[in-house]
């Protein structure tokens, strides 16, 4: 029997709600540069997978990774959050703030980027994993 075949105890509605709050707070902490606050929401065994950074395993490594890739001019604008059991899906866009615009009105720091994050919550409602995807047109 693999780890994926093992049955988990169903997540309570209260735990799902707490996890949803933790996901919401994680974006606020990252946007404000509060890496310690972000770390307080992570399970010890957290795993982060995203296409623009190395994979992170464990709280210390994930915090180091986020410290290195943090951009002070980027904020998360969340469109939608959907939670069910131990899963939370988030759709949003990175908004670049405080940057000059070029002659054509385009942001000099690059375009805003749409993303989707898929979180798994621990039994305590902590962030156990996050997998990020970016919108990109097919080639």
ZAFIFI-895433 format. One line per 8 residues: number of its first residue (from 1); for each residue x, y, z of C-alpha. Coordinates in nm, 4 decimals, padded with zeros to 6 digits, m for minus. Example, Ala and Ser with C-alpha at 12.3 -4.5 7.8 and 13.67 -1.06 7.14 Angstrom:
// residues 2
1	01.2300 m00.4500 00.7800 | 01.3670 m00.1060 00.7140
This chain:
// residues 139
1	00.0000 00.0000 00.0000 | 00.1473 00.3368 m00.0973 | 00.1251 00.6543 00.1091 | m00.1357 00.7847 m00.1372 | m00.3580 00.4804 m00.0771 | m00.3782 00.5346 00.2992 | m00.7072 00.6822 00.4109 | m00.6923 01.0102 00.5995
9	m00.9337 01.1022 00.8725 | m01.1850 01.3437 00.7168 | m01.0989 01.7059 00.7802 | m01.3555 01.8907 00.9904 | m01.5240 02.2045 00.8602 | m01.3540 02.4026 01.1387 | m01.0107 02.2741 01.0364 | m01.0806 02.3564 00.6714
17	m01.1852 02.7089 00.7733 | m00.8674 02.7507 00.9807 | m00.6582 02.6275 00.6871 | m00.8339 02.8711 00.4532 | m00.7460 03.1544 00.6926 | m00.3847 03.0345 00.6997 | m00.3682 03.0400 00.3194 | m00.5148 03.3930 00.3117
25	m00.2669 03.5070 00.5791 | 00.0262 03.3486 00.3935 | m00.0222 03.5914 00.1027 | m00.0530 03.8877 00.3400 | 00.2672 03.7903 00.5215 | 00.4588 03.7385 00.1981 | 00.3340 04.0697 00.0542 | 00.4420 04.2577 00.3673
33	00.7812 04.0819 00.3807 | 00.7005 03.9088 00.7118 | 00.8847 03.5802 00.6533 | 00.8597 03.4833 01.0228 | 00.4820 03.5307 01.0150 | 00.4675 03.3205 00.6978 | 00.6761 03.0523 00.8709 | 00.4284 03.0352 01.1593
41	00.1682 02.8985 00.9152 | 00.3862 02.6161 00.7797 | 00.3876 02.2536 00.8887 | 00.7348 02.1243 00.9837 | 00.7274 01.8949 00.6777 | 00.5987 02.1523 00.4274 | 00.6778 02.1009 00.0581 | 00.6674 02.3770 m00.2039
49	00.6807 02.3180 m00.5790 | 00.6848 02.6055 m00.8257 | 00.8231 02.6422 m01.1774 | 01.0342 02.9511 m01.0993 | 01.2331 02.8145 m00.8033 | 01.3885 02.4957 m00.6699 | 01.1588 02.2606 m00.4828 | 01.1533 02.3249 m00.1067
57	01.1227 02.0578 00.1638 | 01.0810 02.1450 00.5314 | 01.0060 02.4745 00.7031 | 01.3658 02.6069 00.7148 | 01.4297 02.5402 00.3451 | 01.0946 02.6862 00.2355 | 01.1597 03.0014 00.4406 | 01.5078 03.0364 00.2885
65	01.3605 02.9904 m00.0594 | 01.0916 03.2552 m00.0049 | 01.3477 03.4970 00.1411 | 01.5557 03.4611 m00.1746 | 01.2730 03.5010 m00.4278 | 01.0748 03.7730 m00.2481 | 01.0077 04.0797 m00.4629 | 00.9133 04.3903 m00.2623
73	00.7277 04.5409 m00.5607 | 00.4947 04.2428 m00.6110 | 00.1614 04.1854 m00.4363 | m00.0804 03.8966 m00.4639 | m00.4285 03.9916 m00.5888 | m00.6547 03.6943 m00.5135 | m00.9559 03.6329 m00.7405 | m01.0920 03.3190 m00.5838
81	m01.0233 03.0717 m00.3045 | m01.1962 02.7338 m00.2918 | m01.1586 02.4954 00.0006 | m01.2709 02.1375 00.0440 | m01.1458 01.9135 00.3211 | m00.7674 01.9379 00.3348 | m00.7309 02.1195 00.0001 | m00.7375 02.4887 m00.0901
89	m00.7167 02.6185 m00.4476 | m00.6302 02.9826 m00.5130 | m00.6486 03.1823 m00.8357 | m00.4861 03.5214 m00.8551 | m00.2470 03.7631 m01.0175 | 00.0834 03.9178 m00.9162 | 00.0400 04.2934 m00.9257 | 00.3548 04.5015 m00.9529
97	00.3285 04.8147 m00.7405 | 00.5337 05.1309 m00.7205 | 00.7062 05.0891 m01.0564 | 00.7450 05.3472 m01.3275 | 00.5609 05.3007 m01.6527 | 00.7215 05.3333 m01.9919 | 00.6059 05.5527 m02.2807 | 00.3356 05.3058 m02.3869
105	00.2086 05.2713 m02.0292 | 00.3597 04.9244 m01.9799 | 00.5177 04.8471 m01.6456 | 00.8944 04.8456 m01.6700 | 00.9263 04.5561 m01.4240 | 00.7376 04.3253 m01.6587 | 00.3741 04.2299 m01.6978 | 00.1457 04.1154 m01.4191
113	00.1357 03.7357 m01.4000 | m00.1638 03.5110 m01.3303 | m00.1093 03.2111 m01.1029 | m00.2901 02.9205 m00.9416 | m00.1780 02.7697 m00.6114 | m00.2968 02.4365 m00.4749 | m00.2450 02.3842 m00.1018 | m00.2744 02.0721 00.1105
121	m00.3433 02.1259 00.4791 | m00.2091 01.9225 00.7682 | m00.4467 01.7660 01.0202 | m00.3913 02.0792 01.2334 | m00.4782 02.3187 00.9475 | m00.1162 02.4173 00.8809 | 00.0193 02.4521 00.5255 | 00.1607 02.1106 00.4360
129	00.2209 02.1635 00.0650 | 00.1798 02.4192 m00.2088 | 00.2076 02.3648 m00.5819 | 00.2112 02.6766 m00.8015 | 00.1265 02.7122 m01.1690 | 00.1592 03.0221 m01.3876 | m00.0599 03.1147 m01.6804 | 00.1311 03.0862 m02.0048
137	m00.0159 03.0648 m02.3543 | 00.0555 02.7405 m02.5434 | 00.3436 02.7582 m02.7906
